[in-house]
C-alpha cells in the first residue's frame, strides 16, 4: 500500500542548504557534549571534591536519559513539528549548560546533566527527520553524508575542545561554550530551517507506550553501563543514592534487565493492541515490516557497538599510559575527525555513482582495518605518529558508514513518518553504543586487572599486593599508573604494559563486532532507484 505524503516537496530553495548547516551544528552540540566531559573529569573531581560514584553519574546520567527519551521525542516531533522540537531541545540543552557551568556541587552537576540529556534527546531524532523531510533524491544522499560525518567528526573533536577549554580556562567552559552556540542555533533555525510535521498520523500521544519505552530503554542502558561497577549478578559495589544503599546480596543489574524484558514485552503487546484498534502509537510496528528499516536498524546497532566502545579506551590509554595531557590527547584523536570529514566529500560523490549500500560496506570495512591497526600498534611506548594513521582510516570509515547507513534505514520509510523511524533507529544506535561501552569496557578492565596480577606475581610480588595494585589501576581507569611510577617504576611499567594489552584486546573486540555489522549489511538490498537507470526518486512505501 502506498501512503501519500502530506509533507510538501521541498522547492529548489537555497535556504535548505543553510538549514543543513544549522541542523549539523545542532547535532554537533549534543555529540560534542557526550564526549567533552571525559577529558574534564579530573578537573571536576578536584574542584568539586566528588567521589567515584558521583563521577560515574556525571558521565553516564546524560547517556542514560538521552537514550531513554529518543523514541518518545522522535514521535512527538512528527506530531508537534520537527523544527519546533529541535529549537525547544537546543533551548533546554543551553539552559541546562548554564546550570552545569555554575554548579557548586556534584549533585547539581548531575542534575544539570540529566536535563541536558532531555534536551539532547529532543535534538538528535528531529535533526535526522528534518534532513529526511527537507531533501530528496541525490541531494538527500549528500545531506545524509554531511549529517553523518558531522557526528563521526564531533566524537573526536569533543575531547580536543574539552582539553583546550579545561587546560586554558576551566572545566566550566566545557559547558559554557554551549550557551552562545545554542543561541546562534535557535536564531538561525528560525530563519533557515523549514518546519515539517506529520498531518496524517498526528494524534494523541500514546502515554502508556511512552512510559513503557522509557522504562525499557533506561533500564537496559543502566544495566549495560553499570554492570561492571555494581556486578552482573552479585554486588561488587553497592548502589548508593544519598544515604540509601541497595539492599541484599543480589546486584541491581539483574533486576534492571528483568525490567527491560517485561517493559519491552508489554510495550509490544500494548502497541499491537492500539494499532489493531486504529489508535495512535509511539512507533508503528509495521515499520519493521519494511526490510530496509528492519535490517538496517539491526546493522546500525551492531556497528555502533563496535564504533563507540573504542572511544572509551583510547583517551584513557593516551593520558594514563603514554602520559599525554588532555589537550595532546585531543590532538591525537583529531585524526579521527579529519578522516570523518574527508569521508563526507567522498561519500557525496561516490554515493551518486555506486549507491548508499556499497558506501556503507566500504565504510565498515575501513573501520575494521583502522581499529584492528590500532590493536596492532598499541604498546606502552607507541609514538603518537603511529596511532594517527590508524585513527584517520577508522574515522574515514565512520564518516562513510554513519550517514549512509542512516539513509539505507530510512530509504523506504514514508517521509511523514520519518520522526518515529528516526527515533527508533537512533535508539538502536544508542543501545549499541551503550552495549559497546559496557562490553569493551569490561574487556579492557578485566584484561588489565588479570594481566597486572599475573605479571606481578610472576616477578615474586605477593598475591595480596598484586591484587591491590590491580584494583588501584582498574578503579582509577589507569590513573594510578603515574603514582606508581614515582613509588616503583618496575611495577608502573608492568601496569602500563598490561593496560596497553587491555586496550589492544578492546580494539580487536571492537573489530570483531564491526565484522558482524558488515555481515549484517549483506542481508540488505539496494533500492530499485539505485539498480535501475532512472534517477533516484522518493517513493514513500508503507509496510503491508
Secondary structure, 3 states (H helix, E strand, C coil): CCCCCCCCCCCCCCHHHHHHHHHHHHHHHHHHHHHHHHHHHHHHHHHHCCCHHHHHHHHHHHHHHHHHHHHHHHHHHHHHCHHHHHHHHHHHHHHHHHHHHHCCCHHHHHHHHHHHHHHHHHHHHHHHHHHHHHCCHHHHHHHHHHHHHHHHHHHHHHHHHHHHHHHHCCCHHHHHHHHHHHHHHHHHHHHHCCCCCCCCCCCCCCHHHHHHHHHHHHHHHHHHHHHHHHCCCECCCCCEECCEECCCCECHHHHHHHHHHHHHHHHHHHHHHHHHCCCCCCCCHHHHHCHHHHHHHHHHHHHHHHHHHHHHHHHHHHHHCCCCCHHHHHHHHHHHHHHHHHHHHHHHHHHHHHCHHHHHHHHHHHHHHHHHHHHHHCCCCCCHHHHHHHHHHHHHHHHHHHHHHHHHHHCCCCHHHHHHHHHHHHHHHHHHHHHHHHHHHHHHHHHHHHHHHHHHHHCCCCHHHHHHHHHHHHHCCCCHHHHHHHHCHHHHHHHHHHHHHHHHHHHHHHHHHHHHHHHHHCCCCCCHHHHCCCCCCCCCCCCC
